[in-house]
Amino acid sequence: MLRFLFRFLPESVQGPLRTLTFGLFGAIGVGLCIGAAVMLYDPLSIIVQTGTVPESTYSPLFIAGVMLFIGIGFISTSVSNYRRQKAYQEAEDLEEPWTAREAWQSSTLTHENTQSWGLPTAVFLGGGGVLAGWVIWSAILTSETPEWGVLFVLVFPLAGAFMAVQMVKAYRRKQRFGISKAELETMPGRIGQRMLARVEAAINRSEFPEHGAQVQLSCYRRTARYESSGSGKNKSRTVKERTHLLWRGEKQMGAIKFDANGAHIPVSFEIPEDMPRSTAIKRSKKYLARTGKSDIIWEVAVRAEIPGTDYEAHFEVPVYELEGQAPENNRHSVSEDAAAAQSGGASAEKSEQVLWDLKTDQEALRVSTGEDEADSDDPYAEYVVEPNLTKPISKNISLNRVGGQGVRIRVEPDRSLKGIAKVALMAAVGIGLVVATPFFFVASVMGSIFALVIGLAFSWGAWMAWTQETTITVANGEVDVQVKGGGGKSERFPVTDVEDIDVRISGTRSNSDYQIIVQKRGDDKGFNSDTAQGVMDTMGQVFGQKSMSNMKSHMSDMQNRVAHLDNLHNKQEADWLAQQLRDAVEAEKRYA
């Protein structure tokens, strides 16, 4: 509670208070060490005089040793925390803060395809396999009364098998592509201006995909917070880290040229003016959780579909404001920071952008709408690969014309090998936990309830992924949404009620997908009552009017959302499908 209230204070007050806290901890440590020294004086004098260690000195020696150990720990922690905070602050106060990071002292960045899966693979696949074999042998194969719930242990070798596949992929990618380089032409990238770079990838001309390489510039907010689990003597507290997607621009780019080093792939994105700047030094999870601060990460990602092993490289790049411009990280109010701390560390303004509308990326909008390139300041506009789709790319998506201008889009369950593996893993975990619930009950009631809830959640997710089918039909002046299996709601309404059809992105740094959202015109029903207005006013006073307005907008958006097509992995496909729906809606409106 005190940690949360502490975040309401301005930074000018928080800094000295943290320093004072470090000093107090250090003083306690020094006091414990002095007390230990005083306590050690008599027993050490006796030992020196007698040349033996009498039994009467055991207790004071032990207590003094514990005090000395704790005192040194307090002093060491205080000094390291103070030095760390000072280094963080000094880095941000530099005239060129990006130079505080060694990798950013040069405009050439490198990415090596290394991923250490060896140890966890050995533990889960080897150790987990032996454990699963022994448990199944003793509890099922050789037992008169088989205990089928123990099959849950198969989760460990399954996880090991997954890690083994990832390890093989990482090894093949490293052997195939080696070290990739990115040459930043704008060093650093500037907020409100265009960022330019070239990525050197070991891809031959004959292997380079005709539809180009996928190039992304993403902004993430990294947060951390303390989470408690268990109760009583079993209560523990851990630091959980989360990375929220704030913004992303994406294009398919052709290569500028090919040489002995491979393909040179251009990177060009207009950075929005309201985005935060990079964090110069990556801060520890405990520091972020303790202070409620967050790291900002800007990353360039390049992917290309290559026969055998796909190419993939990531480069964390520096992005900062122009000279004389106030850092976006510091533009929001302290009350918004407090609200962010309560919700996990990110400001309310930015956390609302986790589902970010790609239409606000002016560069993507400019290129995709066919705007005259002569009016664009993009020097690499000619290398943008425009989509020429006549049908969906994904095998589980179909599009059919209905009537004159109508359209029907059906998204079926993903029955690819990857989709089947995902459902199988979720089902194994879910069913295993549900079946194992009685065995958990013997050890702990809370443990059994937790296992049951998590098992049901995984089972439900597997069932939805395997059965849910969504069909959106725009024809005869109506929009008909049909959802079969899994969850979701079917609905039919006039095309005149459609307010917008958006392409959005959801997910984290490691995994994100696109969504097509159909928004219905709403009247904010439920937000205009006296009770709701009172709650909103209170939230505005506590967290700030801007945070309250963002939350209300988000709640209204969720309330008026009538359909969404999820798990689209290709932006060009998502944009094309959304445009087909928009065209059909506009055509039907003319005859409505």
Secondary structure, 3 states (H helix, E strand, C coil): CHHHHHCCCCHHHHHHHHHHHHHHHHHHHHHHHHHHHHHHHHHHHHHHHHCCCCHHHHHHHHHHHHHHHHHHHHHHHHHHHHHHHHHHHHHHHCCCHHHHCHHHHCCEEEEECCCCCHHHHHHHHHHHHHHHHHHHHHHHHCCCCCCHHHHHHHHHHHHHHHHHHHHHHHHHHHHHHCEEEEEECCCCEECCCEEEEEEEECCCCCCCCCCCEEEEEEEEEEEEEEEEECCHHHCEEEEEEEEEEEEEEEEEECCCEEECCEEEEEEEEECCCCCCCCCCCCCCHHHHHHHCCCEEEEEEEEEECCCCCCEEEEEECCEECCCCCCCHHHCCCHHHHHHHHHHCCCCHHHHCCCCEEHHHCHHHHHHHCCCCHHHCCCCCHHHECCCCCCCCCCCCEEEEEECCCEEEEEECCCCCHHHHHHHHHHHHHHHHHHHHHHHHHHHCHHHHHHHHHHHHHHHHHHHHHHHCEEEEEEECCEEEEEEECCCCCCEEEEHHHEEEEEEEEEECCCCEEEEEEEEECCCCCCCCCHHHHHHHHHHHHHHCHHHHHHHHHHHHHHHCEEEEEEEECCHHHHHHHHHHHHHHHHHHHHHC
